[in-house]
Amino acid sequence: MKLSARAAALQPSLTLAIAAKAKQLLAEGQDICSLSAGEPDFDTPAFIREGAIRALEAGATRYGPAAGEPQLREAIAAKLQSHNGMAVNANQVLVTNGGKQALYNLFQVLLDPGDELLLPAPYWLSYPEMARLAGATVRVLPSSAATGFRLDLDALEAMISPRSRLLVLNTPSNPTGVVLSRQELEALAELLRRHPQLAVVCDEIYEHLLAPGHSHHSLAALAPDLAERLFLVNGFAKGWAMTGWRIGYLVGPQAVIKAAIALQSQSTSNVCTFAQFGALAALEGSLDCVTSMAASFSRRRERLSLGLQQLPGLQLVPPNGAFYAFPDVSAYGLGSMQFCDQLLEREGLALVPGGAFGDDRCVRLSCAVSSATIDDGLARLGRFLGSIPSFWGGASPP
Ligand SMILES: Cc1ncc(COP(=O)(O)O)c(C=O)c1O
């Protein structure tokens, strides 16, 4: 059966290849340690589960409005006003099946074939594939661990063309954990004022997961004059440990949101009705649960960072947000896929190759696992690094 050109061009996920191999080795009875998790290791807080159960018992089991339950759209708009300092109303909010569908819908309604998506690397791996599904051309803006993975505004400005339609920003970042500062966002806003054809989508899904001393800033709050071309994607998966609930949201100018609602009404319809009431309970409840999960990630992020900094030959930009670390391992002379493959084969440690995120020099480790698993993973990584003869000039490590 001939596949559509779109489907045939889809890249199979590198992440899944490693995960499948790890699973197979585990099934064969091998001792596998995985630092590849992309989701919180907490259960969804009880008051949120109870909100969904109450809704289910009360009959919230039917089709709802494609754009989302009105109370949830109102609550999201209120949260964006009070927590993020954004001036938005409920009509500018579309409730989606996770942050993923918010991005997918936005790319579909904004991008035409030939339009350019500007994508700072390292990036979350679904952005380029979704943009290509919309027919857009992906132009990657490289960065490196050596320069702290910071956004290079001069290089960004140099790559802007008349076809540049949308820039993707992700702060805190998956996979680097870099958190953009207020000054960086203000400088970006200045750049955007010079290029009126360029819109921006800010993926803020990790906004609550910050190291102590760091703050999250929303571009839309810092540059209200750009509101007509700023979009926000967020969701409940990471902050409230609700990955399986599939609730996210897209926010932006009403005309574009209207088009995204039309697309959603013709594709998936509303997000699971009673799940939306769980999300409503999350927003109406106290943020204490989020704060305490974020504090736990901070302790474990620190543990992972410190451990990585003690390993020879790695270049680490200490992550200040999300729950990953993304060290540059290129000193060991292996591509990221080969590095992860051999690491899994020899030490039973599963990491995600950086090539999947647009940087083949790096690998991604997650700290959304127990401290004991982090320590075990670090020990396995240390043994593996010690066994790569090319790095040690053919000798054993000191
Ligand atoms: C940066 C980033 N954006 C969006 C998503 C999608 O999240 P959701 O589970 O809400 O679809 C993820 C999930 O891993 C992510 O890491």
The ligand as an SDF file (V2000), in Angstrom:
LIG
                    3D

 16 16  0  0  0  0  0  0  0  0999 V2000
    8.6730   20.8140   25.3990 C   0  0  0  0  0  0  0  0  0  0  0  0
    7.4340   20.0030   25.3540 C   0  0  0  0  0  0  0  0  0  0  0  0
    6.3360   20.5420   24.8110 N   0  0  0  0  0  0  0  0  0  0  0  0
    5.1760   19.8630   24.7390 C   0  0  0  0  0  0  0  0  0  0  0  0
    5.0830   18.5740   25.2230 C   0  0  0  0  0  0  0  0  0  0  0  0
    3.7630   17.8630   25.0660 C   0  0  0  0  0  0  0  0  0  0  0  0
    3.1410   17.6700   26.2570 O   0  0  0  0  0  0  0  0  0  0  0  0
    1.6990   16.9920   26.3650 P   0  0  0  0  0  0  0  0  0  0  0  0
    1.9080   15.7260   27.0990 O   0  0  0  0  0  0  0  0  0  0  0  0
    0.8600   17.9880   27.1200 O   0  0  0  0  0  0  0  0  0  0  0  0
    1.1830   16.7810   24.9840 O   0  0  0  0  0  0  0  0  0  0  0  0
    6.2000   17.9670   25.8000 C   0  0  0  0  0  0  0  0  0  0  0  0
    6.1340   16.5780   26.2720 C   0  0  0  0  0  0  0  0  0  0  0  0
    7.1100   15.9090   26.4820 O   0  0  0  0  0  0  0  0  0  0  0  0
    7.4050   18.7050   25.8650 C   0  0  0  0  0  0  0  0  0  0  0  0
    8.5080   18.1770   26.4220 O   0  0  0  0  0  0  0  0  0  0  0  0
  1  2  1  0
  2  3  1  0
  2 15  2  0
  3  4  2  0
  4  5  1  0
  5  6  1  0
  5 12  2  0
  6  7  1  0
  7  8  1  0
  8  9  2  0
  8 10  1  0
  8 11  1  0
 12 13  1  0
 12 15  1  0
 13 14  2  0
 15 16  1  0
M  END
$$$$
